[in-house]
Amino acid sequence: MALVAFVAIGTTTAQAGEPVKLTGPEIKALFDGNSVDGIWGQAHYHSYFDPAGMTLYQEEGRPPQEDRWHVSDTQYCSRWEPGGTTCYDIYRDGEQIIWVSPDSGHRYSSVLISGKAVPW
């Protein structure tokens, strides 16, 4: 009996630390009116997600860029001129947000910040 309880606790603990893939509606609810702070490639950045669909992206030491964001049933998508639309799978692990490029599998970590946080 003690062994069963130990195994059950061990399984729950391991699952609790795994990132959870978010659905489109979960991404929208999480990002609407909030920001992330992260590293993309070599650049430290902040990005704000306006509930009306505008996104504001700013790398440290550079002027902000503004364009559009939306969600599909399963992904976050942003449109940047002249690059077009790019979509990502989004995972959450506590306050950490993990962006995964479905094409390459590259992962980019950021931290969720409540409200508008584009400080540079």
N, C-alpha and C positions, 0 to 999 in steps of 0.2 A: 504494500500500500504506500509506504514512504517513497519507494522508487517511482511509482506512478506520479505522485505529486511533484517530485523533483523533475521528472521528464516534462511534465506539463508546464512547470514554471520556466524551465530552460527554453522551451519552445516559444512561449509567450514573450520572453525577454528578447530572443533573437529576432522575432518578427517585429517587435516594437521599434528596433533600430534600423529597419529597412525603409528606404524611401518608397513613397506611395505615388503611383502614376495618377495624375489628376485628369478628370474629364473636362470637356469644354466648359460646362456650367460651373464646375468647381474652380477652374482657372479664372473665369470671369468674376465670380464672387470674391476670390482672393485678391485679384489685381485691381479691381474697380476702386479708384481713388487712392491707391497705395503706390509704393515705390519699391525698388530693389537696389541694393548696393552690391557690386560684384567685380569680378575680373573676367574680361573677355579677351582671350589671347594674352597680350601683354598689357592691355589697357584697363585701368581702374575706372569704373563708370557708375553712374546712377541713372535710373530710368523711372519715370513716373507714368502711370496709366490712368488717364482721365476717363471717367465713366462714360463720356460721350464718344469715346473711341480715338481720341488723340493720344499719342505717346510722345514723351519728351525724353530724349536720350542725351546724356552729356558725359563725355570722357573728361577726366581730370586735366585741367589746363587748356581745354578747348571750348569753343562756343557750343551751346546746346543745338540739337537737331530735333525737328518736330515732324511727325508724320502720323500714320494711322495704325491702329491695332484692332483685332477682333479674334474671336475664337471659333473653331469648328466644333464638331461633336467631341473631338478627342485632342485637339491641339491649340496652341497659341500661335497666331499668325500676325506678322507685321509687314507693312508696306513702306519701303523706303525708296525714294527717287534718287537716282535712276535705276536702282537695283531690282525693283519689283517686290513681289511678296515672298516671304520665307516663313515656314511654319516649323514649330518645335514641339516635341513631347515635353511636358512639364511634370517634374516629380517634386514632392515635398517631403522633407525630413525635419520636423519641428519648424523652426523659422528659416531653415535653409531651403532655397529653391534651386533645383537642378534643371538646367535647360539641356535637352539632348537633341542633336541634329539627327533626324531619322536617316538621312542619306549617308552620313559619315560615322555616326555614333559618337562624335565628339561631345563631351560633357563640359558644361560651364556652370560654376556654382555662384550663387548670390544669396543675400540675406534679405528677407522681407522687412520693409520699414513701413509703419503705419503713416498714412498721409503723404503729402508732397515733399519729397526730399531730393532736390537737385541743387546742391549747395555751391557749385563752383562758378 
